[in-house]
Amino acid sequence: DCSELLVDLLPRVIVQHCLTSYGKRNDDGVTYWLDEESVSQFYAEYLLRRVAKFNYTEFMEVWQQTVPLGITVTSEMLKGVALTDLSARPPVVWHFPSHSLPHEVGPRFNAIFKERPKWTLGALRPYIQDLTSPKQPLEALLLKHTRSTPDATGEKLYNSRHPL
C-alpha cells in the first residue's frame, strides 16, 4: 500500500487524501494509478487562480510544462475548472471552478449566467451535473432554469430563463 511506504514522509491522512483526490484504485483494491485529468485540473487551478485572464495559447504551453512528464493536457480537461473565450483577440482562459459555485440551484444558475450569458450544453454540464438526481434529471433543470436558442450553426445555446 502506498500509504505504508510514505508514512515516514507524510501523515497517512495526507497520503490517502492525495490518492483518492488524484488517483484511481486498481482492481486489486490496494494499488492506485494517477488520474491524468485530476492531476491536470489541479495544476490548471494552481496556475489560473491568481490571474484574472490568461492568454490561452501561453496558458496551454505553461500548463503543459507544469504537469508531470507523460501527461498531455487538453482543453477538455478545463471543463468545470476554467472558461475560455477563443473568439477574443487574443484568446483567453480564466478560472471558474465548479466547486466554488453556490450549492443551491437558483443561485448556482445565477452565478453561471452572470459569468457568461450563453452556454453550450457541453460547457454547462460540468457546472450543473452535481445538481441532478433521479427526481431532478438534467433536462428538468434546464427546462426550469434556462431557455435555449440555436446559434448560427444550429447548436443549442442556453441562457437564463430568469432576469439576473
N, C-alpha and C positions, 0 to 999 in steps of 0.2 A: 504494500500500500504506500502510495506517495507520501501521505502524511506521516507515516512512520519514519521514512528516510529523512524528512525535512524537520523533524521535531526538535533537533538541536539548533536549528537556524531560526525557526519561526514557531509561534504558538499554533497548536493543532487547529484551532478555530479559524485562524487566518488562512492556513493551507486549505482547509475544507471549503472556506468561502471562495477562494480563488478557483479551486477545481470545479465547484458547482456553478460559478458565475461564468467561467471562461472555458469550460471543458465539457465533455460528454463522457458518461460512464460507458465503458465497453461492455459487451455481452457477458463477460466473465464476472461482472459486478465488483471488480477490485481495481482495475486499471482505468485510466482516463486518457483521452486524446483531446488536444486543443481544438476548440471550435473556432475556425478561422474568422467567421463572421463576428462572433462575440469579441474576439481579441481586436479585430479591425475596428469595430464600433467603439471600443474603449479608447483606442488611440485617436480616432476621429473626434470624439468628445473632448479628449485632452487638448487637442490642437485647436478646436473651434471655440471652446467655452470662454476664452479670454479676448476674442476679437468680435467686432460687430459683423463684418462681412469679410470674406477671404476670396481673392481671385481664384476661381475654380481650377484653372489649369495649374497654377502654382500649388494650390492645396493638394491636388491629386498627386503631384510629384513629391511634395514634402511628406504626405501621408504614406505613400509607398516606401519612402526611405525610412520611415519611423517604425513600421510594423516589423515583426521578426522575419528573418530570411525564410523564404519558401512560401510566404503568404502573398497573394496578389490581390490588391484592393480593387473594388469595382464600385461604380456609382450606386448599384443596387444595395450595397452594404450600408449606405447612408440612410435608408428608409427607417423612419422612426427616430433618427438621430439629428438629421440636418435637412435643410431645404436648399434647393438650387434654383437659380434663375439663369438658364442658359441662353435666354434671349437678350439679357443685359449685355452691355459692352463696357468692360469685359464681363464675361460670365462670372457669376458669384455663387458662393455657398455660405450658409450661416447656420449656427447652432439652433436647433429647435427640437429638443428631446421630448419624446412622448411621455417619459416618466415625470417630467416637471409640469405636466398639464393637470388641471383640476380633475378630481375623481368623479364628480357629478356630471351627468350627461349634458345638461343645458350649458353650464359654464364651460365645459370642455369644447363643445361646438362653437361657442362664442369666441374662445381663445384661438381656436383653429382658424375661424373665418376672419378674425382681426389680423392674424398673421398673413393670410393670403386669402383674397376674396373668392377665388375659383380653384377647384381641385379636381384632378382626375381620380377615379376610384383607386387606382394603384398607389397614388401618392397619399390619399386619405386613409386607406385601410390600416396602416400601421399605427395611426393615431386614434383609431376608434375600435379596433379589433377587441381589445380587452373589455369593452363595454357590452359586448354581445353575450348572449346566453340562449339556451333553448327557448326561453319565453320572450327574448328580445333579440331576434336574429338581425344580422347586418342590414338586410333590406328594410326591416321595420324602423330601425334607427334612421336610415337615410330618408325614408318616406316622411317621418315625423319632423326631422330637423333640417332637411335640405330640399332644394329644388334642383332639377337637372336640366341642362340645355346642351344641345350639341355644339361643338366648336366647328370651325371651317372644314375639318377633315371628317366630321361625323362622330368624333369621340365625345362621350358624355362628360360634361363638366358640372361639378356640384358646387352650389353656393348656398348661403344661409337662407332658410325659409323665414327667419325672424329678423327684424331690424336689429342692428348692432349698436 
